Amino acid sequence: MEYRVAFWNLENLFAPEGHPGREPWIARAVARDLAGWTPRLFERKADQLAVGIASIGATQGGQPEDAAGPDLLGFCEVENRYAVDALLSALSHRVPGRDYRAVHVDATRDRRGIDTGFIYDASRLDPIPTELFSHFVMRRTGTRDITQQTFTTRSGNQIVAFANHWPSRSGGHHESSGFRATAGETLGYWHERVREQKGRDVAVVAIGDFNDDPGDASLCVHARATRERDDVEGATSARFYNVSWNYLRQRATSASGRERTLYGTLYFRGNGHVLDQILVSRGLLTGSGPLRVLEHSARIEAPAAMVHRSKNHGPIRFGLPRGKPASVDPDGFSDHFPVSVVVEER
C-alpha cells in the first residue's frame, strides 16, 4: 500500500467579500484585498484549487483529470471552515472516487486570520480526534499555528502529521529570521514530545510553507532538519530528514508547451525559492517500522496548466481583486506549487 502525502499553500482562500461569518478584526485587516471578491470569483478559485489537487500524483505534464489526488494534503492560507467546506465540495466533483474530509482548527491569530489544516481520504486514513493540537508560534504582530494530527491507516499504523506555515519574510529575510527560528524551535519541541510518547521510530511528517529555504538556520539548526540521511538514522534525539533536496532543479512543461527547469516552489523577483518542504522522521527512514518514505518520489507537483511559460515565474497565480477585478486570473491557481512524496506501508 502506498500513500501520497502532499502540501499546498492555497494562497488567500478567503470567503467572499462581506461574508457574514468573518470575524470583525479579519474584515478590517483584509477589506482592501477582498474588494470585489465576489461569490463567483471565490467559487472559481475553489474549483481551480480542486483541479490542482486532483492533479497531484499525475504523471508530470499529464492532465489533472487523469489523476486521483493525494491521500493526505496539508494546506495553509485558508480563512475559515466555510472556505474549507467549499473546497471539499469542489473536490467531490473533481475527484468523485475519493472521500475527502478535513481537519481544521479555526484558531490562528495571524494578522489576516489564515489557517493551516489537512484534507484526507477517509477511505484510507482516520484522524484520531483526541490527537489534534494547535501549536502557536508567537511573534509581536500575531501568531500562526502549527496543526498536529495523528492519522491511522486501515492496517492500524500511525502517521503523526504537522502542517506548518511559518512567519513570512515581511520586513526583510534577515530582519524576520528570528520569527522563523522560533517556529523551528516550536516544531522541534513537539517532535521530541511525540517521540517520548510514541517511541523513537514513530512515523512523523512535517509539511508546510516554511518561508525559508532548506539550508536556512530555521530548518537546519532550530527544526533540526538535514539533507544528511545517516545523521537522522543514527540520531538519539529528534531530527528530520528533509526530502525536499530531492526536487531541486526539477524539469516541467509550461502551459505553452515549453519545457523548463523549476528552481523552486515559489518565485520572488525572478528567483526560485524552495519554501514548501517535506520533513520526515527517523522512523520513516530506517525500515524498522511498517511505514517507509520513498524519498526519490519527492517532487514539485507542476502540471502544465499551472506552470508559467517564463523561466522567471513559477506557478500561475489566481490573485485577489483589491478593487480591480482585472488583476485576477481566473485560469490561475496559487503563487506556490504543491509538493508531495510517497509513503509505503509494508
N, C-alpha and C positions, 0 to 999 in steps of 0.2 A: 504494500500500500504506500502511495506517495501523497504528500500534501504540499501544495504550493502556497507558501506564505509570502505575502506582499505588503507593501506600504505605498500610500499616495497622499501627498499634500493636495487637497482638493481646491485650494485657492479660493477663499471667500465664498463658501457656500452659505449664504445668508438667505433667510426667508425674505419674501418681497417687502418692498418699502411700505412702511406703515403697518407691518404685521402686528396684530393685537397682542400676541404672546411675547413680544420683545420687551426686555426689561428697560425701564426708562434711561438708565445710565448708558446702556448699549445704544439705544436710539439716539442719544445725544452724540455719542462718540462716532457713529457711522452715518449720521444723517447726510453729510455731503457725498460720501462714497455711494450711497444707495439711492441718491436722487435719480428717479427714472427706472429703478429696479422693479419692473412690473412682474405680475404673476406669470405672464407669458415668457419673459426672459428667464425667470427663476426655473420654470419647468423645462425650458430648453437647456439650461445649464445642467440640471439634474439628469436629463436624458443623455447629454453629451458625456457626462461623467460615467453613466451606466454603460455607454458604448466603450469607453476606455477601460472600465473594469472588466467588461466581457472579453476584451482583447488580451487580458493578462494570461500568459501561458500559451498564446498562439505562436506559431512559427513566425519568427521575425519577418516583417513585411507582409504577413498574411492579413486577411480581413477579420475584423472583430467578431463577425457572426460565426466564424469558423472555430471559435474557442469557447471554453466553458467557464472561464473566470477562475479566480483563486479560491482556495478553501478557507483561507483566513486573510483578511485585509485589515491592516491598521491604517487609520486615517487621522488627519488633522485639518484645521481651519474649517470646521463646521459650527454654525452658530448654536443650534439647539436641536431638540428631539424632532421638532416639526420638519426641519431640513433633512435630518437623518431618515425619517419615515418617507419623505418624498423621494429620496434616493433609492430606498428599498423598493418603493412602488415602481420606479423606472426600471430597476434591475429585474423585477418579476416579469416584465415584458421582454426585456433583452435576453435574459437567461432563465427561461421558464423551467429548465431542468434542475435548478438549484433552489434550495430552501433557505434563502439568505435572511438572516436576522441580525440584530445589532446589540452591541454592548456600548452604552453611552452614559456618562455621568455629567449632568449639566452643572458643573461646579467651578469652572475656571473663573479667575478674576483678571484675566488678560484684558488689556485696555479695550479690545474690540469684542470680548466675550466669546472667542473661538475655542472650540473643544477638540480633544482627542478621543479616540474610541476604536472599536473593532466592528467589522462586518464578518460574519462567519456562516458557513453552510451547516445548518442544524442537522442535516442528514449524516454528517461526518464528524462533527465536533459538538461537544456540550460544554458550556461555561459552568463553573461551579459558583453558584450565587454567593456563597459565603467567602469567596476568594476574589472579590472585586474591590480594588482600592484606588484612590486618587492621591498621588503624592505631589504636593505643591512645591514648586520651585520659586522661592521668594526673590523679589527684586523691588527696588524703590517704587517703580511705576506700575506695579501689578504683579500677577503671578500667572504661570502656566502650569498645567497639571500633567503628570505622567500617569497614564492609566495602566494599571496592572490587573490582568485577568488570567486565571488558570483555566485551561481547556482540557477536556479528556477526549481521547479518541474512542471509537467503538470497541477497541480492544482493552480499554481501561487505562491507557498510558497518558501521562500528563505532560502538557506543554505550558510553561509559565511565560506569558507574553507581556511585554511593556511597549505601549505606544507613546512615543516621545514627540514633542515639538518644543525645542529649546529656544531660549530668548534670541531675538533677531540681532543683526549686526547694526541696527539703527544707531547712529552716532559715531560709527566707525568700528572696524573689525577689532582693533586693539583696545579701543576705549570700552567696548561692550564685552570683551572676552571674559571678564570676571563673572558675569551673569551665567555664561555657558559653563564655566568651571564649576559653579555652584550646581548647575543642572547635572553635570557629570558626576559630581560627588553624591548627589541625591540618588542617581541611578545606581552607582556603585554600592552605596549603602544598602539599598533594598535588594540588590543582587546577593550581597553577603547574607542578608537576613533570610532570603529564600533558601540558600544553601544550608543554613543552620537548621531550618525546619524540614527540608526535604532531602538533604544529603548532597554530597559534592557532585554527584553525577546527574542531578536534576536537569531536565531539558529546559533551557531558558533562551528566548529570542527577544532581543531589544531592537525594535524597528522604529524609524522615525526620520523627521526632518531635524537634524541636529544643528543646522545653521553654522556648522564648521566642517572643514574637510577632514578626511580620515587621519591625516598626520598632525592635526592641531592638538594642543595640550588638553583641551576639554575631553577629547576622546582618549588619547594615548595615556595621559597622566591621571586625570580625575576619574574617568569611567573605566580606566584600565582595559582599553580595547586596543589590540595589537594586530599587525599583519603576520606575526611570527606564530605559526600554529603550535610548534613544540613548546613555546613558552606557556601557552594556555593548557596544553595537555599535561605538562609537568607541574603546574601551579598548585600550591596548597591552599591558596586563598582565591577569592572570586576574581576571575579575569574573563574577558571576552575575546573571541577571535572575530575580527572584522572581515567578513567575506566580501565587502564592497571593493576591496583592492582587485578582485577578480573581474570587475566590469569597467575598469579604466580603458579608454581608447576602443570602446565597442563600436562596431560598424552598424549602420542603419540606413534605410531608404526613406527619403523625404516624400512629402505629399506630391511633389513634382516629378517623382521617379528618379531623382538624383541620389546616388549612394554617397554617404558621408560618414565621417568619424564622429562619435559622440565623446566629448571630453568632460561631460558632467551630467547631473540630473537637473541642474538649473544653470542658466546663463545670465551673467550680470556684466553689462558693458562689454559684451563680446567675449567674455571669458567663462569657460565652463567650470562649475564647482560641484563636487560630489557631496552634496549636503544630505542626501537621502541615503541612508545606510542600513545595513543589517548586521547585527552583532549576535553571536551565538556563544553559548556556554561550553565548558569542558565536556559536559555530558552528551553534547551533540557531535563531538569530535572523536572521542576515543573508541566508540563502538562497544563500550561496556554495557550500554543500555539498549532498549528496543528501538530508540529513535536516533537517527543519524542525519546530519546535514550533508547534502551533496553539493559541496562548495563550488564546484565548477558550473553548477546550474545557475548561480547568482548572475543576475543581469538587470540592465535597464530595460524596462518594457517600453518599446518605441515603435508601435505600429505606424505605418506610413502616413496615415491620416493625421497623426499627431505631431510629426516632425517638420519643423520649419525648413524651407529649402536653403536658407542661408546658413553657412557654417558658423556665423556669429550669433545665431539664435538657437535656442533649444526647442522646447515644445511650443505649439501654437496655443496662445492664451485665449481664454474666453473674455476675461476682463470684467470691469464694473463700469456702469454708465457715468457716474459722477456728474449727472446732469446733462451728459452728451451721449445719447444712445448710439451714435455712430462710432464711439470708442469701443463698443462691444463687438466681438467677432463671434457670431452665432455658430460658426463651424469650429470654434476653438475648444479648449479643454481646461488646462491649468498651466501655471508657469513652471510646474515641476513635472518631470517624468515619474511614473511609478517605478518601483524596483521590486524584485522578487527572488526567491530561492526555493528549492525543493527540499523537504524533509522526508526521509524514507523511514517507514515503520517495518520492522522485520519480525 
